Amino acid sequence: MFGAGGIYNAPLYCFPIGAVLPIPFIFLRKRFKVFEYIHLPVILTGGLIWAPGSMTNIWPAVPVAYIFNVFIRKRYLAWWSKYNYITTTAFSAAIAISGVVIFFAVQWNNINVDWIGNDPFLGCDGDSEGCPLFSRLWHV
């Protein structure tokens, strides 16, 4: 499984990469002060956390995080210090509660919502031949 030709052969290369990759940052940290703020495990873990999702899953959090951590923190530091973590917890709880509500409202009652785009095998006009407009655009 982990040997040559196994399906998990590639992750074995991450061990030597993980051992060698921090070495240049150690020397750069001693020479330049700005490298004290670069934490390589956090950078690599961030890529792993974002990998399963697409930007449509993650992008809605970016403007909210920017507003809270830049705009509100600079102008209303006392309010931010008191309510930042409570607001973050409320957002996380709202996601969980909305998941439960969606489950009981839609999936528990076996409701099939027929929206445009739910079936990837249908074309833009609803048949299985594909979208004629796109075929004309791409095959000019």
C-alpha positions, 0 to 999 in steps of 0.5 A: 500500500505504501511501497513502490506502485502502491496507492499511497506512495506519494505521501511518503515523499512528504516526510523528506520534504517536511524535514528539508523545507524549514531549513532555509526559513531558519536561516532567513529568520536569523537574517531578516526579521520579517521571516519571524512572522512566517510559520511554515506548518501553518502555511502547509496546513492551510493548503490542506484544509482548503484543498477539499473545498473550492473557493465557493465554500471559502470565499464568503468567509473572506469579506467577513473576516476582513471587515472584522479583523481590519475595519472594525478592529481599527475603529471600534477596538473595545467592541471588537475585543468584547464581541469578536469571538462571540460573533465567530461562534454565532456564525459557526453555530448558525452553519450547524443549525442551518444544516439541521433545518435544511435536513429536516425541511428538505431531505427528511420529507424526501423532497426533490428540488428540480433546479437548473444545474442539478443534473449535470447531464442535461443541456441548457434546454433540458435535453441530453444533447448539450447546449447548442449555444455553447457548441456554436461558440466553441466549434466556430 
